[in-house]
Structure formats: C-alpha cells, structure tokens
Amino acid sequence: MSNSPLADAVQAALPRARAELAELVSFASVADPRLLPSQECDRAARWVADALRAEGMRDVALLDTPDGTQSVYGFLPGPAGAPTVLLYAHYDVQPPLDEEAWLTPPFELTEREDGRWYGRGAADCKGGLIMHLMALRALRDNGGIPVNVKVIVEGSEEQGTGGLERYVEANPELLAADAVVIGDSGNFRLGLPTVTASLRGMCVIEVTVETLAGNLHSGQFGGVAPDALAALIRICDSLRDREGNTAVQGLPTSEPWTGLDYPEEDFRADARVLDGVDLPGSGSIADRLWARPSVTVLGIDCPPVTGATPSVQARATALISLRVPAGVDAEAAQEALVAHVEAATPWNARVSVTRHGHGQPFRADTTSPAYAAMAKAMREAYGRDMVVSGMGGSIPLCNTLSTVYPDAEILLIGLSEPAAQIHAVNESVDPTELAALAVAEALFCREYAAGRG
C-alpha cells in the first residue's frame, strides 16, 4: 500500500474498522424469513443508518422497497459545484450453509492465524460498507471530502428480489450521481487492483414434477410407476450437453471473452477443484465464466439419504438458476429456460414452473473519465497498474442504474477476491485488501473531483 497521509489514516483506522465489521457481521441478516428471523435484517439496517448519521450524513432513511425489505440511504454534501459520487454496498448476506463446516462461528468475526477476518458477509458485502466509511473518514481527516456523497446500502441483493431496483425506477431523483462506485465485486487476485467491467445477468426458476397421488413401495411398483425424482433428474441433466456446456435452446454457447485471461491452473486452485476432476464445458476459462451462459441446479427437495424409505417418489422440486452474459436479455433467457424444462419433461409428467426474480447483465464503459481516475488511484494505492476483468456473478442494480442514469459512470470494485470464498463456508476478508481499497477509493474521489473541476 502507498505511503501517504491518506494511507496512514486508513492504516490507523483498521482497529476501528475491525470492531465495526464485527458488529455488523454479528447480525444474521439473511433476507429470507424462511431461514432466519427478519429482525436480524432490521437490526442490521438500523446499525447502518446509525453509522451514516454518525458520519454527519443528511436525509438518512430506511427505504421500504417493494419486496418488503429495507435499504438505507444517506447524503453528505461536498463543496459547491462538486460532482456527486454514489457509493453502494449491501448488508444482507447468504445463509451460512453448513455451520459445522465453519472453523469459527459464521456470525462472529474471527481473526485466524493467516491474518484474515472470517465471518459471513465479511467480504460480501458488509466489508464493502466499511471500506466506504474508511475512505470517507480518511478524506475528512486530510483536507476534506471533495465530492458530494450519496450512500445506498441494499437489504435484498443476495435474494435477487429486485426491491431496490423498482424503488429507484419509481424515485429516479434519489440516486442520481455523476459516478457510481459499486463496492460488491473483487480483485482478480489478492493485491492485484481490478475493476469489473462485465457482469452476467441472472434468472431463477423453481421446477416441481408430480407423477403419482402418493409415494409407492419401490419393490411392488418400481420399474413401471413414474418416478417424479427420476423425471426431475432427467430434466436437470438435459440442461448441459455431453461436454458440460449449457444447452438451453436459444442461448449463445460459443461467444469468446476478449479481455483478461484466466489460466486454468489458477482457476483450479481458486475453485479448489479436486485432483483428477475435469472442468466441464469448452472454450477458455474466461469464455465460460464471463461470456457464456451458465446453468446451475441450486437445490433439490427430495428425501435425504438418512431416513429414506424404499419408495417411488410422487413429487420432487428443484431450484435452478441461469446466468447470462452481457447482450442477452435475462427475462427472455428465463422464458427460454422454462420452455426447455417443459420440453424436456419425460413421461408426460406434470410439471409446474415458478418464475423467481431476474436481473439483467451489465457492461461498463471503460473509456470514461471515472475509469481513468480510478486507474490512477489504484496505481498509487497498490503500486501497480489496474486491470479490467469480468465477473460471472450478478448485481441487478447495475443495469437499473445504467438505464435510469445513462450519463452516470459506473465502476465496480470490492473485497471478493478468490480467497474470500464468498457464498461458501469460511468466508473471509483480507484486512490489507480492505485498507488498500479504502485508500484507492479516497484517492479516486480526489482524482474525480479534480478532473471535473
């Protein structure tokens, strides 16, 4: 990290940042009341609102979005005539999954021997909010904040229910800004400053197959009675071809990625692929991650192995997600996926499909002045040149912002480098990355203000 008053201020603030992140991580703010009480999200939202007020922000508000969750907004005025920068993060998190697989409690921020801070949301994306706060504090202590600042902290990003997107569409003046820094992506590699220029869109469907009025004895009826679970397995298998490529009719399958390469050996290490296991699909790793669709069976409702009886199943359900690259309409892709499922259902089984939320893909303009300012800031903060990468994940709000505010310059940075293991057990953040990105964001605000002055 660079040697400068800003960097010194950020470094000195790390103990406070750790304490604040520990408080925020302690809220089990999974935005799905089926899994954890909604009060945890309410507590996290109030914590965020209090933190923004403590920074002197005006108009701090808990926004009731149409999906029943709350996002938190605040505004900090800058010098007269200064540009406005919108800073984004989200406080909702993924479920902890198998809590027994966590080496330390998921909702208790814990520093381990490797120096990383472990806890659900530490990187994705409660750490993103702490990064924003650290940058603003460093600027305030070193000459002042040179831009108008708006902060929006979403409460349902991980659920993909679209509440904040619809709120912004109905209230377009709220988040209007000259530049937007989305703190919800990550460096391509720890210590390699990266902006993400491309995001895949996502849609989700729930598929239920029914074949019988009730389960049957597999010895008495098996082999002839139509098995709903077997039918569902056939449907899921049809979603990929023999090589493992997504095989939903109407979706592109051969588009190349023309940017940063992703060596296979690096991907294998990042993904912790077991020795001897092949990678599905064709084309380069970057092609498959950032330029092509990807289908994933997220879960199947069926009897668990422990306690299962010798029965032919009458009903089975799967949750299926589809990621699509920039240039593909997510809603149209969802309809193509539904049509594929219906056509692939065997034995005239009864199939019903519930469409869940979808978000459009995003591609940024990397030639904008904001990118030039961020490149200069990253170079000073990290001592090396910034790279531009894609990301296979989805942040639906990005496409909404680019539509509602077509002149806004949108950049994506964040703490979710590969070792962070976001969405998995033992999620963590590297405090050196948190500090370096906070410095970069502070420097960006200075560079962007100077360039617009």
ABEGO torsion letter per residue (X at the ends): XBBBAAAAAAAAAAAAAAAAAAAAAABBBBBBAAABBAAAAAAAAAAAAAAAAAAGBBGBBBBBBAAGBBBBBBBBBBBBGBBBBBBBBBABBBBAEBAAABABBAABBBBBAAGBBBEBGAAOAAAAAAAAAAAAAAAAABGEBABBBBBBBBAAAAAGAGAAAAAAAABAAAABBABBBBAABBBABBGBBBBBABBBBBBBBBBBBBABABBBBAAAABGABBBAAAAAAAAAAAABBAAGBBABBGBBAABBBABBBBBAAAAAAAAGBBBGBBBBEBEBAAAAAAABBBBBBABBBBBBABGBBBBBBABBBBBBBBBBBBGBBAAAAAAAAAAAAAAABBGGBBBBBBBBBBBBBBBBBAABAAAAAAAAAAAAAAGBBBBBBBBABBBAAAAAAAAABAABBBBBBEABBAAAGBGBBGBBBBAAAAAAAAAAAAAAAAAAAAAAX
